[in-house]
Amino acid sequence: MKVVIIGTGNVATVFGRLLSKTGHDVIQVFGRTQASAKELADQLDCSHTGSWNEINRQADLYLVAIADKALYELNQHLSLSHQLIVHTAGSVSKSVLKHTSINYGVMYPLQSLHKGMPVLTEIPLLVDANNEEAMEQIMLLAGSLTTNISAANDDQRLKLHLAAVVINNFVNHLYVITADFCEHENIRFDLLLPLMTETSKRMEFASPGQMLTGPAIRNDQVTIAKHINLLRAYPLLLKQYKQLTESILRSQSVMTKGDPMT
């Protein structure tokens, strides 16, 4: 496929490299500035522009990887006829593109992407389209990039996006405040890395509920009290600790019909 990439951020960069690696012809990169467009275009060996009026109209696919809020203004800048246009957002409806082209859809990567990562070939892709022909094209494109493809409508994609925020962004936030605690207490955060890796690996063969360990799951109030006392000087981590401990205790209470000790 001949592809124009609209955007120059993490998602645009990763998709651009992947498209090039899998034999697609990226013919142009559009960026908010000439400099950002040139930087990515140089990597992909294609032309670039910072002007909406100069976007190449001869592509088969227009891949839009820009901020969610900017998607709602896209039709003010770009108008196509029949060419396929897709966005990569998880929480934005495909219909945001309905005034840009008659063929449109979504190809949402259910993965945290950043420019510095190696070219991945197994990114989970959630796809959708406004008609069968567009869906067929998107499925063919997605199939050339990965074997992990799922059809997901706007509602399903939004729910998965929410789930991804909780397990990725929220967990990463806990890593951040825990690392800060370790630094201030002069203990090594890197000693926790094997535990983090092992916990993640276990999810491949067991449910999250089966993997729960720690003082809250045992209703070990003595250890919980020690932890709370230790965290008095760290109000943000203390707040998170109390809320999550209470959440675990309540969930166990529900599952054991009111007795968290069972």
TIBA-779827 format. One record per residue: residue in three letters; x, y, z of N, C-alpha, C, O in turn. Coordinates in steps of 0.05 Angstrom, whole numbers. Each point is the difference from the previous one (the first is absolute). Example, Ala and Ser with C-alpha at 12.3 -4.5 7.8 and 13.67 -1.06 7.14 Angstrom:
% TIBA-779827
residu;n.px;n.py;n.pz;ca.px;ca.py;ca.pz;c.px;c.py;c.pz;o.px;o.py;o.pz
ALA;264;-114;156;-18;24;0;18;24;0;21;0;13
SER;-28;21;-27;16;24;1;-15;22;14;10;22;4
END
This chain:
% TIBA-779827
residu;n.px;n.py;n.pz;ca.px;ca.py;ca.pz;c.px;c.py;c.pz;o.px;o.py;o.pz
MET;17;-24;0;-17;24;0;17;25;0;22;1;12
LYS;-31;20;-26;13;26;2;-13;14;23;-25;3;2
VAL;41;7;17;-10;10;25;10;29;5;24;6;-4
VAL;-42;11;13;8;26;11;-5;-1;30;-22;-8;9
ILE;42;15;6;-2;0;29;-5;29;10;16;18;-7
ILE;-37;-15;22;-7;27;11;6;-1;30;-14;-12;15
GLY;36;25;-8;9;-1;28;30;-8;1;10;-13;-18
THR;3;21;39;29;-6;2;7;-9;28;24;-2;7
GLY;-43;-5;10;6;-8;27;8;-29;2;8;-13;-19
ASN;-12;2;43;8;-28;6;-15;-20;-18;13;-17;-13
VAL;-39;19;12;-16;-19;-16;6;2;-30;4;-20;-13
ALA;-2;45;3;6;4;-28;27;-11;-7;4;-13;-21
THR;16;17;39;27;-10;-5;1;-30;-1;12;-12;-18
VAL;-24;-1;38;0;-29;2;-14;-12;-24;10;-19;-13
PHE;-34;29;6;-14;-10;-23;15;5;-26;0;-17;-17
GLY;12;40;15;16;6;-24;22;-20;-5;3;-10;-22
ARG;12;4;43;21;-19;-2;-10;-28;-7;11;-15;-16
LEU;-33;8;29;-12;-27;-4;-11;-2;-29;4;-21;-13
LEU;-17;42;3;-10;-1;-27;23;-3;-20;-2;-15;-19
SER;23;30;23;23;-2;-18;13;-27;1;7;-12;-20
LYS;-5;1;44;13;-26;4;-16;-22;-14;12;-20;-10
THR;-38;22;10;-17;-21;-12;-7;5;-29;-18;-13;-11
GLY;32;31;-2;-2;3;-29;-20;21;-10;-4;2;-25
HIS;-8;13;42;-18;21;-9;16;25;-8;23;3;9
ASP;-35;13;-26;14;23;-11;-10;26;14;-20;11;-8
VAL;35;-3;29;-7;26;13;10;22;-18;24;3;-4
ILE;-43;12;-8;8;20;-20;2;28;12;12;18;-13
GLN;-24;-13;37;2;27;11;-7;-1;30;-15;-16;9
VAL;27;35;5;-6;5;28;-9;29;3;13;18;-10
PHE;-36;-15;24;-9;27;6;4;5;30;-6;-18;17
GLY;17;41;-10;4;7;28;-9;29;5;-3;15;-19
ARG;-1;-9;44;-8;28;7;21;20;-8;-6;23;-5
THR;31;-32;5;22;17;-9;16;-14;-21;0;-25;-1
GLN;13;40;-16;18;-12;-20;22;-16;13;7;-22;-10
ALA;3;31;32;22;-13;13;-8;-28;10;15;-19;-4
SER;-38;17;17;-8;-26;11;-7;-19;-23;6;-24;1
ALA;-18;35;-22;-7;-17;-23;26;-10;-14;1;-23;-8
LYS;18;40;6;25;-8;-14;15;-21;16;11;-18;-11
GLU;-11;20;38;14;-19;16;-10;-28;-4;16;-19;-3
LEU;-43;15;2;-11;-26;-4;3;-8;-30;6;-23;-6
ALA;-10;41;-12;2;-6;-28;28;-9;-8;3;-17;-17
ASP;17;29;30;28;-9;-6;4;-29;9;15;-14;-14
GLN;-27;6;35;2;-28;9;-14;-19;-19;9;-22;-4
LEU;-31;31;-8;-16;-17;-18;7;4;-29;-12;-13;-17
ASP;30;32;11;9;5;-27;-23;8;-18;-5;-12;-21
CYS;-10;32;30;-23;10;-16;-1;30;2;16;13;14
SER;-36;-1;-28;-3;29;1;-14;8;25;-10;-17;15
HIS;9;43;-10;-14;10;24;-12;27;-5;7;14;-19
THR;-26;-6;36;-12;26;-1;-11;8;27;-7;-17;16
GLY;5;43;-13;-13;11;24;-25;15;-8;-12;14;17
SER;5;-16;-42;-24;15;-10;-22;-20;-8;5;-19;-15
TRP;-29;24;24;-23;-17;-7;-5;0;-30;-8;-20;-12
ASN;13;43;0;-5;3;-29;19;-17;-17;-5;-5;-24
GLU;27;-3;36;20;-14;-16;0;-30;5;18;-15;-9
ILE;-38;5;24;-2;-29;4;-5;-14;-26;-18;7;-15
ASN;33;-28;10;-2;-16;-24;-28;-13;-1;-8;-13;19
ARG;-5;16;-42;-27;-11;-3;0;-27;-16;-22;-9;-8
GLN;45;-3;4;2;-24;-16;5;-25;16;6;-21;-11
ALA;-9;23;37;5;-24;17;-25;-18;1;-22;8;-6
ASP;27;-33;14;-22;-19;4;-11;2;28;-23;-5;6
LEU;41;13;13;-8;1;28;12;25;13;23;8;-5
TYR;-39;5;22;8;22;16;-2;-8;29;-22;-3;11
LEU;45;-1;1;2;-9;28;3;25;18;20;14;-1
VAL;-40;-10;18;-1;24;17;7;-7;28;-15;-14;14
ALA;38;22;-5;10;-5;27;6;26;14;23;8;3
ILE;-44;6;5;3;26;13;-15;0;27;-14;-20;6
ALA;16;41;9;-14;2;25;-30;-3;-3;-12;9;-21
ASP;-1;-22;40;-29;-5;-2;-16;25;-6;-17;0;-18
LYS;23;22;32;-16;24;-4;4;12;-28;-18;13;-10
ALA;41;-18;-2;5;10;-27;-16;-15;-21;-5;11;-22
LEU;-3;-35;28;-16;-16;-19;-27;14;-6;-10;-2;-22
TYR;-1;16;42;-26;13;-3;2;24;-19;-21;11;-8
GLU;45;-2;3;4;23;-18;11;-7;-27;5;17;-17
LEU;0;-43;13;13;-10;-24;-15;8;-26;12;8;-19
ASN;-39;-10;20;-15;5;-24;1;29;-9;-7;7;-22
GLN;16;11;40;4;28;-7;25;4;-17;2;21;-13
HIS;16;-40;13;25;3;-14;3;-20;-23;15;6;-19
LEU;-28;-29;20;4;-20;-20;-26;-11;-11;-18;-7;16
SER;16;6;-42;-23;-12;-13;9;-19;-22;14;8;-19
LEU;-23;-33;21;7;-20;-20;-26;-9;-14;-22;8;9
SER;24;-23;-29;-24;-10;-13;-6;-29;9;-15;-5;18
HIS;28;-14;-32;-4;-28;6;23;-13;15;-3;-23;9
GLN;25;37;-6;24;-13;12;-6;-8;29;-14;14;14
LEU;26;-36;-6;-4;-10;27;16;16;20;24;4;-4
ILE;-37;4;25;14;15;21;-7;-14;27;-23;-7;5
VAL;44;2;11;-4;-13;26;14;16;22;21;12;-5
HIS;-33;-12;28;14;12;23;9;-22;19;-9;-23;-3
THR;26;29;22;12;-20;17;-8;3;30;12;-12;17
ALA;-33;27;-12;-8;6;28;-19;-21;11;-16;-12;-14
GLY;19;6;40;-16;-20;13;-27;11;9;-19;-15;2
SER;18;40;6;-24;11;13;-16;19;-18;-18;13;9
VAL;24;-12;-35;-14;18;-19;-15;-17;-20;11;-19;-12
SER;-36;26;7;-16;-14;-19;11;2;-29;13;20;-7
LYS;-18;-41;-8;9;1;-28;-15;22;-16;10;10;-20
SER;-34;-3;30;-17;20;-14;12;28;-1;-9;17;-14
VAL;31;-13;30;13;26;0;12;5;-28;6;23;-7
LEU;-3;-44;-9;12;3;-27;-21;1;-22;7;1;-24
LYS;-33;-2;31;-20;-2;-21;-2;24;-18;-11;-3;-23
HIS;20;26;31;0;23;-18;26;4;-15;4;20;-14
THR;15;-39;18;25;2;-13;2;-18;-25;13;7;-20
SER;-26;-30;21;-1;-18;-22;-24;-18;2;-12;-3;22
ILE;4;-10;-44;-23;-18;1;9;-28;10;-17;-17;7
ASN;43;12;-6;11;-25;10;18;6;24;21;13;-3
TYR;-28;-22;26;15;6;24;-2;-22;20;-17;-17;-1
GLY;36;18;20;0;-20;21;21;5;21;10;22;3
VAL;-4;-43;13;18;2;22;19;-24;0;-7;-22;-7
MET;32;28;14;20;-21;5;15;7;25;20;14;0
TYR;-31;-23;23;10;8;26;20;-20;11;-7;-23;4
PRO;31;32;2;20;-19;12;-4;-2;30;3;20;14
LEU;-9;-43;-5;-4;-4;29;27;-6;12;5;-22;10
GLN;12;42;-10;27;-2;9;11;27;6;-8;20;-13
SER;25;-18;32;14;26;6;23;3;-19;19;-16;0
LEU;-20;36;-18;20;3;-21;17;25;6;-10;20;9
HIS;36;-22;-15;17;23;2;21;-2;-22;7;-21;-10
LYS;4;44;3;18;2;-22;25;-17;2;11;-9;-20
GLY;-1;6;45;25;-14;4;-2;-30;-1;21;-14;2
MET;-45;2;-4;-2;-29;1;8;-12;-26;-2;13;-21
PRO;10;-39;21;6;-14;-25;-26;-4;-16;-22;2;11
VAL;25;-8;-36;-24;-5;-17;-13;-25;8;11;-22;-1
LEU;-36;24;11;-15;-23;8;-17;-11;-23;-9;15;-16
THR;5;-41;16;-16;-12;-21;-25;-14;11;-16;-11;-15
GLU;13;12;41;-23;-13;12;-16;19;18;-9;-8;22
ILE;5;32;-31;-16;20;15;-29;-8;-2;-10;-4;-23
PRO;-5;1;45;-29;-6;-3;-14;24;-13;3;23;9
LEU;-18;-29;-30;-15;22;-14;-30;-5;2;-9;-22;-6
LEU;-5;42;14;-29;0;1;-10;16;-24;7;23;-3
VAL;-24;-35;-14;-7;13;-25;-31;3;-3;-15;-16;12
ASP;8;36;-27;-29;5;-5;-1;17;-25;19;13;-8
ALA;-42;-12;-5;-4;16;-24;-29;6;-5;-18;-12;13
ASN;12;31;-30;-28;9;-4;-14;-17;-22;-24;3;-3
ASN;39;-19;-12;-13;-17;-20;17;-25;-5;23;-1;9
GLU;-34;-19;-23;13;-25;-3;26;3;-16;20;-13;6
GLU;-21;29;-27;24;3;-17;23;13;16;23;-9;-2
ALA;-29;29;18;21;13;16;10;-20;21;24;-1;5
MET;-42;-15;7;8;-19;20;19;-21;-12;20;-8;12
GLU;-26;-1;-36;17;-19;-14;28;11;-5;20;-14;4
GLN;-19;39;-12;26;13;-5;16;2;26;24;-5;1
ILE;-38;13;21;14;4;25;9;-27;11;22;-2;11
MET;-38;-19;-14;8;-26;9;24;-10;-15;18;-13;11
LEU;-17;18;-37;23;-8;-17;25;15;10;22;-12;2
LEU;-25;38;2;23;15;9;9;-10;28;24;-4;4
ALA;-42;1;14;7;-9;27;13;-27;-1;19;-6;15
GLY;-29;-12;-33;11;-26;-2;28;-1;-11;15;-19;5
SER;-7;40;-18;28;2;-10;19;10;22;24;-1;-2
LEU;-36;12;24;16;11;22;2;-18;24;20;1;15
THR;-41;-17;-11;-1;-17;24;-19;-23;-4;-17;1;-18
THR;19;-21;35;-19;-22;-1;-21;3;23;-19;-15;1
ASN;23;36;15;-17;4;23;-20;22;-7;4;24;6
ILE;-26;-31;-18;-20;19;-10;-28;-8;11;-7;-23;1
SER;-7;44;8;-28;-4;10;-17;22;-11;7;23;0
ALA;-31;-30;-8;-20;20;-7;-12;11;26;-7;-16;18
ALA;5;42;-16;-11;13;24;-15;25;-7;12;18;-12
ASN;-37;-16;19;-15;24;-6;7;22;19;17;-4;18
ASP;-29;27;-21;7;24;16;-3;-6;30;17;7;16
ASP;-40;-20;-9;-5;-5;29;20;-20;11;10;4;22
GLN;-4;-25;-37;20;-20;10;27;12;2;15;-5;20
ARG;-8;21;-39;27;12;0;3;20;23;22;1;13
LEU;-42;14;-7;1;19;22;4;-15;27;15;9;17
LYS;-30;-31;-14;3;-15;25;27;-12;3;12;-1;21
LEU;0;-9;-44;27;-11;1;20;22;5;21;-5;13
HIS;-26;28;-24;18;23;5;0;7;30;21;5;11
LEU;-44;-5;1;-2;5;29;15;-21;16;16;6;18
ALA;-20;-31;-26;14;-22;14;31;3;-3;15;-5;19
ALA;-7;13;-43;29;4;-5;11;23;17;23;-2;10
VAL;-38;23;-6;9;22;17;4;-9;28;20;7;13
VAL;-38;-24;-3;2;-9;28;24;-18;3;16;4;19
ILE;-13;-24;-36;22;-19;4;27;10;-8;21;-11;8
ASN;-20;32;-25;26;10;-9;6;27;13;20;1;15
ASN;-35;19;-20;6;27;11;-2;1;30;18;11;13
PHE;-39;-23;-2;-3;1;29;22;-17;14;11;9;20
VAL;-5;-32;-31;21;-17;12;27;15;-3;16;-1;19
ASN;-11;13;-42;25;15;-3;2;23;20;21;6;10
HIS;-44;7;-4;0;21;21;9;-11;27;15;12;14
LEU;-25;-36;-8;9;-13;25;30;-6;0;13;3;20
TYR;-3;-10;-43;29;-4;-3;15;26;6;20;0;14
VAL;-31;22;-24;13;26;3;2;8;30;21;7;10
ILE;-44;-9;4;0;9;28;15;-20;17;10;7;21
THR;-9;-33;-29;15;-19;15;30;4;-4;16;-2;19
ALA;-8;9;-43;28;6;-6;9;24;16;23;1;10
ASP;-41;19;-7;7;23;16;4;-7;29;18;10;14
PHE;-36;-28;-4;3;-10;28;27;-14;3;14;5;20
CYS;-7;-22;-39;26;-15;2;23;19;0;20;-3;15
GLU;-21;24;-32;22;19;-2;4;14;27;23;3;10
HIS;-45;7;2;2;15;24;8;-18;24;12;10;19
GLU;-19;-35;-21;7;-19;22;27;-14;-5;8;-17;16
ASN;5;25;-38;26;-11;-6;0;-31;-3;18;-14;10
ILE;-39;4;-24;-1;-28;-7;-3;-2;-30;-9;18;-13
ARG;17;-41;2;2;-3;-29;-27;-9;-13;-10;-21;5
PHE;0;39;-21;-25;-6;-15;5;-23;-19;-18;-16;-5
ASP;42;14;-7;5;-21;-20;-2;-28;11;-3;-19;-15
LEU;5;16;42;-4;-26;11;-28;-11;-3;-6;-23;3
LEU;-13;42;-9;-28;-8;-4;-6;-9;-28;-21;-11;-6
LEU;40;16;-13;-6;-6;-28;-6;-29;-5;-19;-6;-15
PRO;33;-14;26;-7;-28;-4;-29;-6;9;-14;-16;-12
LEU;6;28;34;-27;-4;11;-20;11;-20;-21;-13;-5
MET;26;37;-6;-18;12;-19;-3;-18;-25;-22;-4;-11
THR;45;-6;2;0;-17;-24;-15;-26;5;-16;-9;-17
GLU;21;-3;39;-13;-26;7;-30;3;2;-15;-16;-9
THR;6;38;22;-28;4;3;-14;3;-27;-22;-11;-4
SER;35;26;-14;-11;3;-27;-2;-26;-15;-19;-6;-13
LYS;40;-10;15;1;-26;-14;-21;-19;9;-12;-15;-15
ARG;6;16;41;-20;-19;11;-28;5;-12;-16;-19;-1
MET;11;43;-8;-26;7;-11;-6;-16;-26;-22;-1;-9
GLU;43;-10;-2;-3;-15;-25;-13;-27;4;-11;-12;-18
PHE;12;2;43;-12;-27;5;-18;-1;24;-10;-22;7
ALA;5;45;5;-18;0;23;-15;26;1;9;20;-11
SER;-32;-19;24;-16;24;3;13;19;20;14;-9;18
PRO;-19;35;-21;11;19;20;-8;-7;29;17;3;18
GLY;-41;-11;-15;-10;-7;27;16;-22;13;4;-1;24
GLN;5;-19;-40;15;-22;10;28;8;8;14;-14;15
MET;-4;37;-26;27;8;5;3;19;23;22;8;8
LEU;-45;0;5;2;19;22;15;-12;24;-6;-22;9
THR;25;37;1;15;-7;24;2;25;18;-9;21;-8
GLY;21;-24;31;6;23;16;-18;1;25;-17;-16;4
PRO;22;36;13;-13;1;26;-30;5;-2;-16;-10;16
ALA;7;25;-37;-29;6;-2;-16;-25;-6;-21;-5;11
ILE;32;-12;-29;-14;-24;-8;-2;-20;24;-18;-17;1
ARG;38;20;18;0;-17;24;-14;13;23;-3;-11;22
ASN;-6;36;-25;-11;16;21;20;2;24;-8;-2;23
ASP;33;6;-31;22;2;20;1;29;10;16;16;-10
GLN;-32;-10;30;-2;27;10;26;10;14;5;24;1
VAL;10;-43;10;25;8;13;20;12;-20;12;21;4
THR;-9;-36;-26;19;10;-21;-11;25;-13;16;18;-6
ILE;-42;-17;1;-12;24;-12;6;24;17;6;22;-10
ALA;-9;-25;36;5;22;19;29;9;-1;6;24;1
LYS;12;-42;-4;29;7;-2;5;16;-25;14;19;0
HIS;-26;-28;-22;4;14;-26;-11;28;2;13;19;-9
ILE;-37;-16;20;-13;26;2;18;19;17;3;23;-7
ASN;7;-33;29;18;16;17;25;9;-15;9;23;3
LEU;2;-41;-19;24;6;-16;-6;21;-21;18;15;-7
LEU;-42;-14;-2;-7;19;-23;-10;27;10;-9;16;-17
ARG;10;-10;42;-10;26;10;13;23;-13;-12;21;-4
ALA;37;-24;-4;15;23;-13;-5;1;-30;11;17;-13
TYR;-27;-35;3;-5;-2;-29;-30;0;-5;-12;-21;-6
PRO;-1;45;8;-29;1;-1;-13;-11;-25;-21;-12;1
LEU;34;16;-24;-12;-10;-25;0;-30;-1;-20;-13;-6
LEU;43;1;12;2;-30;1;-17;-11;22;-12;-21;-3
LEU;10;35;25;-17;-9;23;-29;-1;-8;-14;-19;6
LYS;5;39;-20;-28;1;-10;-6;-23;-18;-20;-13;3
GLN;38;8;-22;-4;-22;-19;1;-27;15;-16;-17;-6
TYR;34;15;25;2;-26;15;-26;-5;14;-10;-23;0
LYS;0;43;14;-25;-4;15;-24;-7;-18;-15;-18;6
GLN;13;33;-28;-23;-5;-18;1;-27;-13;-20;-14;-1
LEU;44;5;-7;2;-26;-13;-2;-23;20;-12;-20;-6
THR;22;24;30;-3;-20;20;-29;-4;7;-10;-22;3
GLU;-5;45;0;-28;-2;6;-16;-13;-23;-18;-15;5
SER;26;21;-29;-13;-12;-23;4;-31;0;-19;-14;-6
ILE;43;5;12;5;-28;0;-16;-14;23;-12;-21;-4
LEU;12;34;27;-15;-11;23;-29;-2;-6;-13;-20;6
ARG;2;41;-19;-29;-1;-7;-6;-21;-21;-20;-14;3
SER;38;11;-22;-5;-20;-21;1;-28;12;-16;-17;-8
GLN;34;12;26;2;-26;13;-25;-5;17;-10;-22;2
SER;1;43;11;-24;-2;17;-24;-8;-16;-16;-17;9
VAL;13;29;-33;-22;-7;-17;1;-28;-9;-20;-15;0
MET;45;6;-8;3;-27;-10;-3;-21;21;-8;-23;-6
THR;12;30;31;-2;-20;22;-25;6;17;-2;-9;23
LYS;-17;24;-35;-26;5;13;3;14;27;-12;-8;20
GLY;30;28;-20;1;17;24;22;-6;19;4;14;20
ASP;12;-35;-25;21;-7;19;27;1;-14;8;-20;-13
PRO;7;42;15;26;3;-14;21;-18;11;22;-3;-11
MET;-27;-11;34;19;-18;11;-1;-27;-12;18;-16;3
THR;-40;10;-17;-4;-28;-11;20;-5;-22;-1;-22;-12
END
